[in-house]
């Protein structure tokens, strides 16, 4: 199976079996999503969703968060991973959002990355989810699943994975493909013991063909 064929088969499978796939982070507007994605770094979406309702009530718009102290924000996110750094990032992000972008979350990936706490992955999520741009955010799930399935070859960094995925996924499928890979990694192709017995991608999966199927013989 060529790489092109593998991509086509996997995209076709997801299109038929998971036509709707979206972020599990709960938000009401671009500002709230930006906050949630910053908080989600090395933290589960479930934990973030437990924290953000109270956080959003306290800081409903960037103008309010921009004049808060990091200590105030910390009180709302203390159960999140790395709360001290993230509190500082959120306040810094809000200040820049207000002062440099007039309170409007930018759509450009490079502009987004100028804000504290916003790396390439976060910027790609915002550009994709909010502005429906064909950007591929690569987190640990996307990185792992892409490699196991054989969608990437010898990719050592998230950026290499991003470029390889973008090369083969049709532009109109990039946004949803990001969610397909994340959700597949979160619930089926988990890190330690992938649930290959439940996976419909077995016929197209390089990991299953080269590792799992051989162990079953």
C-alpha positions in Angstrom: 0.0 0.0 0.0 1.4 3.4 -1.0 1.3 6.3 1.4 -1.2 8.1 -0.8 -3.5 5.0 -0.8 -3.1 4.7 3.0 -4.2 8.4 3.4 -7.1 7.9 1.1 -8.4 4.7 2.9 -8.0 6.3 6.3 -9.7 9.5 5.3 -12.5 7.6 3.7 -13.0 5.5 6.8 -13.2 8.5 9.1 -15.5 10.4 6.7 -18.0 7.5 6.7 -17.7 6.5 10.4 -17.1 9.9 12.1 -18.6 12.6 9.9 -18.8 14.9 12.8 -15.6 15.5 14.9 -14.8 18.6 16.9 -12.9 19.8 19.9 -14.1 18.6 23.3 -13.1 21.8 24.9 -16.1 23.9 26.0 -16.2 27.5 25.0 -18.5 30.2 23.8 -16.3 32.5 21.7 -12.7 32.8 20.3 -11.3 34.3 23.4 -12.7 31.5 25.6 -11.3 28.9 23.2 -7.9 30.6 23.3 -7.9 30.5 27.1 -9.0 26.8 27.1 -6.4 25.7 24.6 -3.6 27.5 26.6 -4.8 25.7 29.7 -5.0 22.3 27.9 -1.2 22.0 27.3 -0.1 18.8 29.1 -3.6 18.7 30.7 -6.8 16.8 29.8 -9.7 18.6 28.2 -11.9 17.1 30.9 -9.9 18.8 33.6 -9.9 22.1 31.6 -13.7 21.9 31.2 -14.1 21.6 35.0 -12.1 24.8 35.6 -13.2 27.1 32.8 -16.8 27.9 33.7 -15.8 29.7 36.9 -12.8 31.2 35.2 -14.9 32.6 32.4 -17.4 34.1 34.8 -14.6 35.9 36.6 -12.9 37.0 33.4 -15.6 37.1 30.8 -13.7 39.3 28.3 -10.0 39.8 27.7 -10.2 43.4 29.0 -11.1 42.0 32.5 -8.3 39.5 32.5 -5.8 42.0 31.2 -6.1 44.1 34.4 -6.0 41.1 36.7 -3.0 39.8 38.5 -1.6 36.3 37.8 -2.3 35.5 41.4 -6.0 36.2 40.9 -6.1 34.0 37.8 -4.1 31.3 39.6 -6.9 30.8 42.2 -9.2 29.6 39.4 -6.8 27.3 37.6 -4.8 25.8 40.5 -5.9 22.3 39.7 -4.5 22.6 36.1 -1.0 21.4 35.3 1.6 24.2 35.6 -0.9 26.7 37.0 1.7 29.4 37.9 3.1 29.7 34.4 -0.3 29.4 32.8 -1.7 32.2 35.0 1.1 34.5 33.9 0.6 33.5 30.2 -3.1 34.1 30.4 -2.7 37.6 31.8 0.1 38.4 29.3 -2.0 37.0 26.5 -5.0 39.1 27.5 -2.9 42.3 27.7 -1.5 41.8 24.2 -4.9 40.8 22.9 -6.4 44.1 24.1 -3.4 46.4 23.4 -2.2 44.9 20.1 -5.3 43.3 18.6 -8.1 45.4 20.0 -9.6 42.5 21.8 -10.1 40.4 18.7 -8.4 37.0 18.5 -6.3 37.1 15.3 -6.7 34.5 12.6 -3.0 34.5 11.4 -0.9 31.7 12.9 2.2 34.0 13.1 0.2 36.8 14.8 -1.2 34.3 17.3 2.2 33.0 18.3 3.3 36.5 19.4 1.1 36.1 22.5 2.4 34.6 25.7 1.5 30.9 26.1 0.6 30.5 22.4 2.9 28.1 20.5 2.4 26.7 17.0 0.0 24.0 18.2 -2.3 26.4 20.0 -2.2 28.9 17.1 -3.1 26.1 14.6 -6.0 25.0 16.8 -7.4 28.6 16.8 -6.9 29.1 13.1 -8.6 25.8 12.3 -11.5 25.7 14.8 -12.4 29.4 14.8 -11.4 30.5 11.3 -11.7 27.2 9.5 -8.2 27.5 8.0 -6.4 24.3 6.8 -4.0 24.2 9.7 -2.9 21.0 11.4 -2.3 21.2 15.1 0.0 18.4 16.2 -0.3 17.3 19.8 0.9 14.1 21.4 -2.1 12.2 20.1 -1.7 13.4 16.5 2.0 12.7 16.6 1.6 9.1 18.0 -1.4 8.1 15.8 0.1 9.5 12.6 3.3 7.5 13.2 1.5 4.3 14.1 -0.9 4.4 11.2 2.0 5.0 8.8 0.8 8.5 7.7 4.2 9.9 8.6 7.6 8.5 8.0 10.5 9.1 10.4 8.9 12.4 11.6 10.9 13.4 14.7 9.1 16.7 15.5 5.6 18.0 15.6 6.5 20.4 12.7 7.7 17.5 10.5 4.5 15.7 11.2 2.4 18.7 10.5 4.1 19.2 7.1 3.7 15.6 6.1 0.1 15.5 7.0 -0.7 18.7 5.2 1.0 17.4 2.1 -1.3 14.4 1.8 -4.7 15.5 3.3 -7.0 17.4 1.0 -7.3 21.0 2.1 -11.0 20.8 2.8 -10.4 17.8 5.2 -7.4 19.2 7.2 -9.5 20.8 9.9 -11.7 17.8 10.7 -8.7 15.4 10.2 -7.0 17.1 13.1 -10.0 16.1 15.3 -10.2 12.6 13.9 -6.6 11.9 14.8 -6.9 13.5 18.3 -10.1 11.6 19.2 -8.7 8.3 17.8 -5.6 8.7 19.9 -7.6 9.7 23.0 -10.0 6.7 22.9 -8.7 4.0 20.6 -5.1 4.3 19.7 -4.0 5.1 23.3 -0.4 5.4 24.2 0.4 2.3 26.3 -2.0 -0.4 25.0 -3.7 0.6 21.8 -7.2 -1.0 21.4 -6.5 -2.6 18.1 -9.4 -5.1 18.6 -11.8 -2.2 18.5 -10.2 -0.3 15.6 -11.7 -0.2 12.2 -8.4 1.1 10.7 -6.6 -2.3 11.1 -6.5 -3.0 7.3 -4.7 0.3 6.7 -2.6 0.5 9.9 1.2 0.0 9.6 1.6 -0.7 13.3 -1.1 -3.4 13.3 0.3 -5.0 10.1 3.9 -5.0 11.2 3.7 -5.5 15.0 0.3 -6.7 16.2 -0.6 -9.1 13.5 2.8 -10.8 13.6 2.5 -11.3 17.4 -0.9 -13.1 16.8 0.6 -15.7 14.5 
